[in-house]
Amino acid sequence: MALSLQFIGCGDAFGSGGRFNTCFHLTGESTNILIDCDASSLVAMNKLGIDRNAITMIVITHFHADHFGGIPFFILDAQFFSKRRTPLTIIGPTGLPGWYERVMDTAFPGSFAAPQKFALNLVEIAAGETLVSGDISVSAFQALHGPPDGPYHAVRIETEGRAVTYTGDTEWTPTLISAARDADLFIAEAYFRDKTVATHLSLNAIEANLSELAPKRLVLTHMSDDMLNHSDRTSFEMAEDG
């Protein structure tokens, strides 16, 4: 089974174009990972018939609801409906345990303290660090999506001889060059076509630095209506839900 990635959701926070929020599914011979788990992820996974119990790891880029807000639904579904019994690891930025407790008890008060029938491992990763779990390595890079203590990451996942990089949400930063260089797949936020704003990435910025980024394949995601309606958008490979 070759390594593959499915876009469970590829929309922005506001569902531009009727798309689900960010959630990617990376699978292979021994790999079964979610990259981000947004507020609409469980709906989208049910629609696509994805076996949630087969997922062994969730990698979170940052704690905004359109990237992290699906965690309570995933956990409670695992506990009560899909009857998960195998361990689950969530890797996320520094502060993950506190954010996990808050998101659980905000979404479903009292759920954080509820006993679970599967092992849950919360693993923090700081920008500049690489974590290795079996044959999977996860590297975090500093993204610029707000105050640095957010925190916000771009991530590079290497497994089964391949490398997948995702920008997360970020304005342009040279750190993306280290994250994306020679990646087999570079998933890049392209929130606007040519508008430069704080905290988000434009396609213009990606194009201006593409020779240094040098991915083997580029796919655009997290597009606003501005980008989705742009006349030359079909010149680039763009994610679609599913």
HUPE-V854190 format. One record per helix or strand of 3 or more residues. SS is the DSSP state (A for helix, B for strand). FROM is the first residue (numbers start at 1). LEN is the number of residues. If there is no record, write none. Layout:
SS,FROM,LEN / SS,FROM,LEN
This chain:
B,4,6 / A,16,3 / B,23,5 / B,32,4 / A,41,8 / A,52,3 / B,57,3 / A,65,4 / A,71,10 / B,88,6 / A,96,12 / B,120,6 / B,130,4 / B,136,7 / A,148,3 / B,153,7 / B,162,5 / A,175,6 / B,185,5 / A,203,6 / A,210,4 / B,218,4 / A,225,4 / A,233,3
